[in-house]
Structure formats: C-alpha cells, structure tokens
C-alpha cells in the first residue's frame, strides 16, 4: 500500500487511514489503520550531504515557511 503524505510529519505524528486496518469480525469491513511515525534525525552529515541539502533548500526557498 502506498500512502501520500501531504502534510508536515514530525516525530510521533499519528496518521489515520480509514478502512485499511484489520478485518472486523463477522463483517466484510475493515477497521481503521493508524500510522505513527518514529523519525530519527542523524546527528552528523558528511560535507557532500550538507552541501546537497543546502542547495536543495536554497532552490526551494520560496516554498519554505518558518514555524
């Protein structure tokens, strides 16, 4: 299953996917599926990776918002 994520995801974000969970006993229906994101951020980046990230962020600066 592929699920499009069109919102900001932070550690411990929970996303509801309706009717994609476990089957409901005695029924043809399915329950809801809850996805919890456990995101681990790297503590270090290689120089080339840093430069690539900076370049990508600069190219898309008009789409970035500060929260």
C-alpha positions in Angstrom: 0.0 0.0 0.0 1.3 3.5 -0.9 0.0 6.4 1.2 0.6 10.0 0.1 1.7 12.3 2.9 0.8 15.9 2.1 1.4 17.4 5.5 4.4 18.1 7.8 5.4 14.9 9.6 7.2 15.2 13.0 8.3 12.5 15.4 5.3 10.7 16.9 2.8 12.1 14.3 -0.2 9.8 14.0 -2.0 9.5 10.7 -5.4 7.8 10.2 -6.0 5.7 7.1 -9.7 4.8 7.1 -10.9 1.3 6.3 -7.4 -0.1 5.8 -6.9 -1.8 9.2 -7.7 -5.3 10.5 -10.9 -7.0 9.3 -13.9 -6.6 11.6 -15.0 -10.0 12.8 -18.3 -11.2 11.3 -18.2 -8.5 8.6 -16.6 -7.8 5.2 -15.5 -4.4 6.5 -12.1 -3.3 7.8 -11.2 -1.1 10.7 -9.0 1.9 10.6 -5.3 1.9 10.3 -3.2 4.3 12.5 0.3 5.0 11.4 2.7 6.5 14.0 6.0 8.0 12.6 9.1 7.3 14.6 11.6 9.6 13.0 15.3 9.6 13.9 17.4 12.5 12.7 21.1 11.9 12.0 23.5 13.5 14.5 26.1 14.2 11.7 26.2 14.7 8.0 29.1 14.2 5.5 30.2 17.5 3.9 28.8 16.4 0.5 25.4 15.6 2.1 25.3 19.0 3.8 26.1 20.8 0.6 23.4 18.9 -1.3 20.8 19.7 1.4 21.7 23.4 1.5 21.5 23.5 -2.3 18.0 21.8 -2.3 16.7 24.1 0.3 18.0 27.2 -1.5 16.4 26.1 -4.8 13.0 25.8 -3.0 13.4 28.7 -0.6 10.2 30.3 -1.8 8.2 27.2 -0.7 9.7 27.1 2.8 7.9 28.5 5.8 9.3 29.1 9.2 7.1 27.8 12.0 
